[in-house]
Amino acid sequence: MKALSVKQAFSIVFKLFEFTGLWLQAFGKPETTGFWYLGGGEKNGKSTFAMMLAKYLTTFGKVLYISAEEGLSKDIIAAMKFAGLSDKDKKFHIIDYEPWPDLLARFSSRKCAKIIFIDNSTIYRDEITRKMVSELKQNHPNKLIIMVCHEVKGLPDNALATTWRKLAKIIIQAEGLKAIISGRCPGGTLMINEEKANLYWGTENNTK
């Protein structure tokens, strides 16, 4: 790649998501490409929020959700319904686990969605090296890929998730049925399940 002048650099036009409402307050208008990280402990709502985010992102393009850990299970279907997904959401597609080489072939297809969720890093931790993560970013610069990751004490529980988090433009952490957004965005919180979140945070606050 040739070097750019200041004028040339400033003239670059970036494609942005035109978020609105609460999504705009927390995320701003992020770029439509790159890596995002969505982490959280067990039963804190990360897959549910991933579905809520996926539902919202269908406003802007096709979404592919790779349910590698849960597959097409009762819990995943319940999360889809909770997020408001229905048979009217033609831009949303979900698949079960596929080996990493098969996923790469799918990503390279012209018909592949440009917004991809991988749920989750634990399933692929032995298949994907740090070099492969870098290659994925270089080979698919026109895609947004969101990795869902397990956390222990607020930190990724495997090397793949740690690498992804370092490269992520936006970091989302699910805790107590609340999504906490940070990174290259305004930042903020979004409720995953307001009733249960209030019980969790209220109880926690009362114990301090």
C-alpha positions as CSV (number, residue, x, y, z in Angstrom):
1,M,0.0,0.0,0.0
2,K,1.4,3.4,-1.0
3,A,1.8,6.2,1.5
4,L,-0.9,8.8,1.7
5,S,-0.7,12.5,2.2
6,V,-2.6,14.2,4.9
7,K,-5.1,15.5,2.3
8,Q,-5.6,12.0,0.9
9,A,-6.0,10.5,4.4
10,F,-8.6,13.1,5.4
11,S,-10.5,12.5,2.2
12,I,-11.2,8.8,3.0
13,V,-14.9,8.2,3.4
14,F,-15.9,5.5,6.0
15,K,-19.1,3.5,5.9
16,L,-21.0,4.0,9.2
17,F,-24.0,2.4,10.8
18,E,-26.7,5.1,11.1
19,F,-27.8,4.0,14.6
20,T,-30.7,5.8,16.3
21,G,-32.2,6.0,19.7
22,L,-30.6,4.1,22.6
23,W,-28.3,2.3,20.2
24,L,-26.9,5.6,19.0
25,Q,-26.4,6.8,22.6
26,A,-24.3,3.8,23.4
27,F,-22.6,2.9,20.1
28,G,-22.6,6.2,18.3
29,K,-22.3,5.6,14.5
30,P,-19.6,2.9,14.3
31,E,-17.9,1.7,11.2
32,T,-19.6,-1.2,9.4
33,T,-16.5,-3.3,9.3
34,G,-13.9,-4.7,11.7
35,F,-14.1,-6.8,14.9
36,W,-16.4,-6.4,17.9
37,Y,-16.1,-8.4,21.2
38,L,-19.1,-9.5,23.2
39,G,-18.2,-11.2,26.5
40,G,-19.7,-12.2,29.8
41,G,-19.9,-14.9,32.4
42,E,-22.3,-17.8,32.3
43,K,-26.0,-17.0,32.4
44,N,-25.4,-13.2,32.2
45,G,-27.3,-12.7,28.9
46,K,-24.5,-12.5,26.3
47,S,-26.2,-14.8,23.8
48,T,-29.5,-13.0,24.3
49,F,-27.9,-9.6,23.8
50,A,-26.1,-11.0,20.7
51,M,-29.5,-11.9,19.3
52,M,-30.9,-8.4,20.2
53,L,-27.9,-6.8,18.4
54,A,-28.3,-9.2,15.5
55,K,-31.9,-8.3,15.2
56,Y,-31.1,-4.6,15.2
57,L,-28.3,-5.0,12.6
58,T,-30.6,-6.6,10.1
59,T,-31.8,-3.0,9.6
60,F,-28.5,-2.4,7.8
61,G,-27.8,-5.7,6.0
62,K,-27.8,-9.4,6.1
63,V,-26.7,-11.1,9.3
64,L,-25.2,-14.6,9.7
65,Y,-25.3,-16.1,13.2
66,I,-23.0,-19.1,13.9
67,S,-24.4,-20.9,16.9
68,A,-21.4,-23.1,17.4
69,E,-21.9,-23.9,21.1
70,E,-25.6,-24.2,21.5
71,G,-26.5,-25.2,17.9
72,L,-30.2,-24.9,17.1
73,S,-31.1,-25.6,20.7
74,K,-34.2,-24.6,22.7
75,D,-32.2,-21.9,24.5
76,I,-31.0,-20.3,21.3
77,I,-34.5,-20.4,19.8
78,A,-35.8,-18.8,23.0
79,A,-33.2,-16.0,22.7
80,M,-34.2,-15.4,19.1
81,K,-37.9,-15.0,20.2
82,F,-36.9,-12.8,23.1
83,A,-35.0,-10.5,20.7
84,G,-38.1,-10.2,18.6
85,L,-36.9,-12.2,15.6
86,S,-39.6,-13.6,13.5
87,D,-40.2,-15.2,10.0
88,K,-40.4,-11.6,8.7
89,D,-36.7,-11.1,9.4
90,K,-35.5,-12.3,6.0
91,K,-32.0,-10.8,6.5
92,F,-31.2,-13.0,9.5
93,H,-29.8,-16.5,9.0
94,I,-28.5,-19.0,11.6
95,I,-26.3,-22.0,11.2
96,D,-24.9,-24.7,13.5
97,Y,-21.2,-25.4,14.2
98,E,-19.0,-25.6,11.1
99,P,-15.2,-26.4,11.1
100,W,-13.1,-23.3,10.7
101,P,-11.9,-24.1,7.1
102,D,-15.6,-24.5,6.1
103,L,-16.5,-21.2,7.6
104,L,-13.6,-19.5,5.8
105,A,-15.0,-20.9,2.5
106,R,-18.5,-19.6,3.5
107,F,-17.1,-16.1,4.3
108,S,-15.4,-16.0,0.9
109,S,-18.7,-16.5,-1.0
110,R,-20.2,-13.5,-2.6
111,K,-23.5,-14.3,-1.1
112,C,-22.2,-14.4,2.5
113,A,-23.6,-11.8,4.9
114,K,-21.2,-8.9,5.8
115,I,-22.3,-9.0,9.4
116,I,-21.3,-12.2,11.2
117,F,-21.7,-13.4,14.8
118,I,-19.5,-16.3,16.0
119,D,-21.0,-17.8,19.2
120,N,-18.6,-18.6,20.7
121,S,-14.8,-18.4,21.0
122,T,-14.5,-21.5,23.3
123,I,-15.6,-23.8,20.5
124,Y,-13.0,-22.5,18.1
125,R,-10.1,-21.9,20.5
126,D,-8.2,-24.9,19.3
127,E,-8.9,-24.3,15.6
128,I,-7.8,-20.6,15.3
129,T,-4.4,-19.2,16.0
130,R,-3.4,-15.6,16.5
131,K,-2.0,-15.5,12.9
132,M,-5.3,-16.8,11.5
133,V,-7.2,-14.0,13.3
134,S,-4.9,-11.5,11.6
135,E,-5.4,-13.2,8.3
136,L,-9.2,-13.1,8.8
137,K,-9.1,-9.4,9.3
138,Q,-6.9,-8.8,6.3
139,N,-8.9,-11.1,4.0
140,H,-12.3,-9.7,4.9
141,P,-11.9,-6.0,5.4
142,N,-15.5,-5.4,4.2
143,K,-17.1,-7.5,7.0
144,L,-18.1,-6.9,10.6
145,I,-17.4,-10.0,12.7
146,I,-18.6,-10.1,16.3
147,M,-17.2,-12.9,18.5
148,V,-19.2,-14.0,21.6
149,C,-16.8,-15.1,24.4
150,H,-17.0,-16.6,27.8
151,E,-15.4,-14.7,30.6
152,V,-14.2,-15.5,34.1
153,K,-14.0,-12.6,36.6
154,G,-14.5,-10.1,33.8
155,L,-11.7,-11.5,31.5
156,P,-11.7,-13.7,28.4
157,D,-11.3,-17.4,29.3
158,N,-9.1,-18.4,26.4
159,A,-6.3,-17.0,24.2
160,L,-8.5,-16.6,21.1
161,A,-11.0,-14.4,23.0
162,T,-8.1,-12.4,24.5
163,T,-6.7,-11.7,21.0
164,W,-10.1,-10.8,19.6
165,R,-10.7,-8.4,22.5
166,K,-7.4,-6.6,21.8
167,L,-8.3,-6.1,18.1
168,A,-11.9,-5.2,18.7
169,K,-13.2,-1.7,18.0
170,I,-16.2,-2.1,20.3
171,I,-16.3,-4.1,23.5
172,I,-19.6,-5.3,25.0
173,Q,-19.7,-7.1,28.3
174,A,-22.9,-8.7,29.6
175,E,-23.3,-8.7,33.3
176,G,-26.4,-9.2,35.4
177,L,-28.6,-9.0,32.3
178,K,-27.2,-5.6,31.3
179,A,-24.9,-4.9,28.3
180,I,-22.0,-2.5,29.1
181,I,-20.6,-0.9,25.9
182,S,-17.1,0.6,25.6
183,G,-14.3,1.0,23.1
184,R,-14.3,3.4,20.1
185,C,-17.8,4.7,20.8
186,P,-19.6,6.9,23.3
187,G,-20.2,4.0,25.6
188,G,-23.0,3.2,27.9
189,T,-25.4,0.5,29.0
190,L,-28.4,-1.2,27.5
191,M,-30.8,-3.5,29.4
192,I,-31.0,-7.1,28.2
193,N,-33.8,-8.0,30.6
194,E,-34.8,-4.9,32.6
195,E,-36.8,-6.7,35.3
196,K,-34.1,-9.3,36.0
197,A,-31.4,-6.8,35.7
198,N,-33.0,-4.6,38.3
199,L,-33.2,-7.5,40.6
200,Y,-29.6,-8.4,40.1
201,W,-28.2,-4.9,40.4
202,G,-30.6,-3.9,43.2
203,T,-29.6,-6.9,45.2
204,E,-25.9,-6.3,44.6
205,N,-26.2,-2.7,45.6
206,N,-28.0,-3.5,48.8
207,T,-25.3,-5.9,49.9
208,K,-22.5,-3.2,49.7
